[in-house]
């Protein structure tokens, strides 16, 4: 009986270790938010509330502007492509401008997330247009996000 329990414990721990190589609980790093006429660089972080539900926060800086973005995403792994996930979601952005009113926007997004086995880095790329909700600013279809993050298990 002890041998059976020991073998079962080894199997569970082994499968958890294998899962931890491609899946991660959180990630922190650098992000780029690319608009047609502006590029924001800054910090990005994401947290998995469950296997598929993710919260992400980005804080980017550009000349005379700062952007704060908060996103919810549904992540799902591609079948047969270990570590590669697609994701889709939505969230708000606030663009703080130095010389004019702030801009509030809704940011739907669709992208891919890749975590290589045995490497603690995550790369993600997404399309994230801006639908402006405030009286100032314009909608932006050609907006993209890129992130390089350190994975935390």
Secondary structure, 3 states (H helix, E strand, C coil): CHHHHHHHHHHHHHHHHHHHHHCCCEEEEEEEEECCCCEEEEEEEEEECCCCEEEEEEEEEECCEEEEEEEEEEEEECCCCCCEEEEEEEEEEEEEECCCCCEEEECCEEEEEEECCCCCEEEEEEECCEEECCCCCCCECCCEEEEEEEEEC
